[in-house]
Amino acid sequence: MKKTLVLGATNNPERYAYLAVGRLLQHKHEVVPVGIRHGEVHGLEIQEGKPEVKDVDTVTLYVGPARQPEYYDYIFSLNPKRIIFNPGTENPELMQMARERGIEVVEGCTLVMLSIGVF
């Protein structure tokens, strides 16, 4: 299974990032929720800031383009194989930077990808 860092994780059940953590866990993926506020999501502690995480396969973004630049270095420090740009997080600058580093760029919805078996 793919170790997935959910950037923009939240304990608000009305947010897609909250749903994504739950679905990833249901599909037996290892999940690292990272957010701006301390809390818990589906039994996992939301890590604040930019925690060091090893062996990340996928970063799935739930942070809008305006707030992403502060995470560029952090995302690349994780050495992910791919970055999923969920609806509303599309960012041509970050996408280009990722491609230049050999990181797969996916414009899609983590929830849909999981539901149709293409995650």
C-alpha positions as CSV (number, residue, x, y, z in Angstrom):
1,M,0.0,0.0,0.0
2,K,1.1,3.6,-0.6
3,K,2.2,5.8,2.3
4,T,0.3,9.0,1.7
5,L,0.8,12.4,3.3
6,V,-2.5,14.4,3.4
7,L,-1.4,18.0,3.3
8,G,-4.2,20.1,4.7
9,A,-5.6,17.5,7.0
10,T,-8.4,18.6,9.3
11,N,-10.7,17.1,12.0
12,N,-13.7,18.9,10.4
13,P,-16.0,16.1,9.0
14,E,-17.4,18.5,6.4
15,R,-14.0,18.9,4.6
16,Y,-12.8,16.6,1.8
17,A,-9.4,16.3,3.5
18,Y,-11.2,14.6,6.4
19,L,-13.0,12.2,4.1
20,A,-9.8,11.4,2.3
21,V,-8.0,10.3,5.4
22,G,-10.9,8.0,6.2
23,R,-11.1,6.5,2.8
24,L,-7.3,6.0,2.5
25,L,-7.4,4.1,5.8
26,Q,-10.3,2.0,4.6
27,H,-8.2,1.0,1.6
28,K,-5.4,0.1,3.9
29,H,-3.0,2.9,3.0
30,E,-0.6,4.3,5.6
31,V,-1.7,7.9,6.2
32,V,0.2,10.8,7.6
33,P,-2.2,13.7,8.2
34,V,-0.5,17.1,8.3
35,G,-2.4,20.3,9.0
36,I,-2.3,23.7,10.5
37,R,-4.3,22.9,13.6
38,H,-3.7,20.2,16.2
39,G,-6.4,17.6,16.4
40,E,-7.3,14.1,15.5
41,V,-8.8,12.6,12.3
42,H,-10.0,9.0,12.2
43,G,-7.9,8.1,15.2
44,L,-4.7,9.7,13.8
45,E,-3.0,12.7,15.3
46,I,-2.8,15.6,12.9
47,Q,0.8,16.6,12.7
48,E,1.4,20.4,12.6
49,G,4.1,22.3,10.8
50,K,6.4,20.4,8.5
51,P,7.2,17.1,10.2
52,E,10.0,14.9,8.8
53,V,8.4,11.8,7.2
54,K,10.2,9.0,5.5
55,D,9.2,6.8,2.6
56,V,6.3,8.9,1.3
57,D,4.8,7.6,-1.9
58,T,2.1,10.2,-2.4
59,V,1.4,13.7,-1.3
60,T,-2.3,14.6,-1.7
61,L,-3.0,18.3,-1.5
62,Y,-5.9,20.0,0.2
63,V,-4.1,23.3,0.5
64,G,-5.0,26.0,-2.0
65,P,-2.5,27.5,-4.5
66,A,-2.2,30.8,-2.5
67,R,-0.9,28.9,0.5
68,Q,1.2,26.3,-1.3
69,P,4.5,28.2,-1.8
70,E,5.4,28.0,1.9
71,Y,5.2,24.2,1.4
72,Y,7.3,23.8,-1.8
73,D,10.5,22.9,-0.1
74,Y,8.8,20.7,2.4
75,I,6.9,18.7,-0.3
76,F,10.1,18.2,-2.2
77,S,12.0,17.2,1.0
78,L,9.6,14.3,1.3
79,N,10.8,12.9,-2.1
80,P,7.3,11.7,-3.1
81,K,6.8,9.6,-6.2
82,R,3.6,11.6,-7.0
83,I,1.6,14.6,-6.0
84,I,-2.2,14.6,-6.3
85,F,-3.7,18.0,-7.0
86,N,-7.3,17.7,-5.7
87,P,-9.9,20.0,-7.2
88,G,-9.2,23.6,-6.2
89,T,-5.5,22.9,-5.5
90,E,-4.2,23.0,-9.1
91,N,-1.0,25.1,-9.3
92,P,0.9,25.2,-12.6
93,E,4.1,26.5,-10.9
94,L,4.2,23.6,-8.4
95,M,3.2,21.1,-11.1
96,Q,6.1,22.2,-13.3
97,M,8.6,22.2,-10.4
98,A,7.4,18.6,-9.6
99,R,7.7,17.4,-13.1
100,E,11.3,18.8,-13.4
101,R,12.1,16.7,-10.4
102,G,10.7,13.5,-11.9
103,I,7.6,13.5,-9.7
104,E,4.4,12.3,-11.2
105,V,1.7,15.0,-11.2
106,V,-1.9,13.9,-11.0
107,E,-4.8,16.3,-11.4
108,G,-7.6,14.3,-9.8
109,C,-9.6,13.6,-6.8
110,T,-8.2,11.2,-4.2
111,L,-11.8,10.2,-3.2
112,V,-12.7,9.4,-6.8
113,M,-9.4,7.6,-7.5
114,L,-9.9,5.4,-4.5
115,S,-13.6,4.6,-5.4
116,I,-12.7,3.5,-8.9
117,G,-9.6,1.6,-8.0
118,V,-7.0,3.8,-9.7
119,F,-5.2,5.2,-6.6
